[in-house]
Amino acid sequence: MTPYVGRSSFALLQARLYVSRQLVLYACAAAAFAALLAPSGTAIPLFLCGALGIVAALEQTPGRHEHLDRCEQSAPLFGRQLARAKALVPCTASVAAVIAYTVVASVRELHAAGIVGLVAAVAAIATTLVALSASLRSGWPRALYIIGACATSVVAYALSAYAAYGVYAEMIFCVAAAFIALRQYGETLARYDPV
């Protein structure tokens, strides 16, 4: 990646985060509030932060912020580079929510808050990236991607809670799902790339 492309990606991330700052703030507040009330365990942070990631991913739907869409189309980025830059925004929102949850949970002195945060962060990123493809579609394909994102959270929880070597199995599954989802999102954006 050339320095110019890196600066373009960072500028895109900064602009999108600025536009979505209220969403990120509300996601962090919801996660912190849930940490005050929730019992210990991975279920609440994993599903809550995954759902917040889905909302943040759907916020990236073209047409919601038309001025940013026009700027991104004129940026010196290929479809795959644009996909990586746009994927950072909802992933940042979901990870910020996980961090807010983990900080409040550790203040409450819940046991293993760090490992719970790690499990929730990996699952939230995978769920968010699967849901990101729904932002480019409408109708039943959009619904299928949202269902797929929810299924990613369910499988991640099942692996972390019930599988042998659960945390490792959950991380391997989430990394594979995130890689495939980001690759697919990049291929979809590359179709609109004139080069």
Stockholm file with secondary structure:
# STOCKHOLM 1.0

chainA/1-195         MTPYVGRSSFALLQARLYVSRQLVLYACAAAAFAALLAPSGTAIPLFLCGALGIVAALEQTPGRHEHLDRCEQSAPLFGRQLARAKALVPCTASVAAVIAYTVVASVRELHAAGIVGLVAAVAAIATTLVALSASLRSGWPRALYIIGACATSVVAYALSAYAAYGVYAEMIFCVAAAFIALRQYGETLARYDPV
#=GR chainA/1-195 SS CCHHHHHHHHHHHHHHHHHTHHHHHHHHHHHHHHHHHCCSSSHHHHHHHHHHHHHHHHTTCTTSSHHHHHHHHHSSCCHHHHHHHHHHHHHHHHHHHHHHHHHHHHHTTCTTHHHHHHHHHHHHHHHHHHHHGGGGCCSHHHHHHHHHHHHHHHHHHHHHHHSTTHHHHHHHHHHHHHHHHHHHHHHHHHTTCCC
#=GC SS_cons         CCHHHHHHHHHHHHHHHHHTHHHHHHHHHHHHHHHHHCCSSSHHHHHHHHHHHHHHHHTTCTTSSHHHHHHHHHSSCCHHHHHHHHHHHHHHHHHHHHHHHHHHHHHTTCTTHHHHHHHHHHHHHHHHHHHHGGGGCCSHHHHHHHHHHHHHHHHHHHHHHHSTTHHHHHHHHHHHHHHHHHHHHHHHHHTTCCC
//
